[in-house]
Amino acid sequence: MKKNPVVFDSLSQLHKAMGQPAPSHPLISIMNYGEAQFDPKDFEQGIILNFYKISFKTGFSGKLKYGQGFYDFEAGGMSFIAPGQLLKMQDEEADYSGMTLHIHPDFLRPYPLNSAIRQYGYFSYSAAEALYLSEKEKSTILSIYRLIQDELCERIDKFSQDVIISQIEVLLNYANRFYDRQFLTRKAVNNDLLARLEQQLEDYFNEDKSLLKGLPTVNDIAEKLNVTPRYLSDLLRNLVGLNTQHFIHEKVIEKAKQYLAKDELTIAEIAYHLGFEHPQSFNKLFKNKTLFSPSDYKKSLLN
């Protein structure tokens, strides 16, 4: 009989399953998975954590499965998992050493961070899109983990939650900064992804897939490029200043202009060829992007 993923609703359940002491606080803990004692076979179908998991891996020699792929983290780095995501661990001898911060949503609930945390897009990234850190960056992140750990181990009082929340915010903001740096320092890889994206869209319209399937969606494009939708949008913002939806719209307008210049199709036919269900929707987007209606743009080409 096929096993279902193991669901953990509380930090205490997870600590017990990993053979670790109970957390000193029921809603937040730091664990070193390298010290955990568990049989990976017990979690062959994966685990689902109903709390946030922010991992800082200093000596990761195993593999993590997320979605359809396995990804190596031998260089170390950070990964961010939001509540409810399926996570799979492989390799019986894997070393998952490092510090992992678990935060139950209830810990955040009284604070603005409870809603603000949704703005940190990397919680929607896949394992392949992990944050790789320089030695200096590792030192910065490690110091924040140690501050949180010290607060949990030594002085839980009425100020502890405020102090820890502030440290979590610092951690997330540093991660934002370091991801921005990573987008810049991995330009060769990112430019290759951009080229593949442009080719995907070019093929989509040239092969009239839009006529059959409608406008290309962000999810479909991201899946074909083997990245998450949020990562693709964040990467494009750094490369070209547009998210994926706006980038697709730019390509749609570019293709529309080509059709209008050829003057072989009516405006309604162009709309259908580009994947619009209604010509009015095409007209609205075209005017929004160019300040011309399609018919006015067509007339301008004759002047």
CORBEL-V455423 format. One record per helix or strand. SS is the DSSP state (@ for helix, = for strand). FROM is the first residue (numbers start at 1). LEN is the number of residues. If there is no record, write none. Layout:
SS	FROM	LEN
SS	FROM	LEN
//
This chain:
=	6	3
@	11	7
=	25	1
=	28	4
@	33	3
@	40	4
=	47	3
=	52	9
=	63	4
=	69	4
=	77	5
=	86	5
=	96	8
@	105	4
@	113	7
@	121	4
@	127	3
=	131	1
@	135	20
@	160	26
@	187	20
@	209	5
@	218	8
@	229	12
@	244	19
@	267	7
@	279	12
@	294	7
//
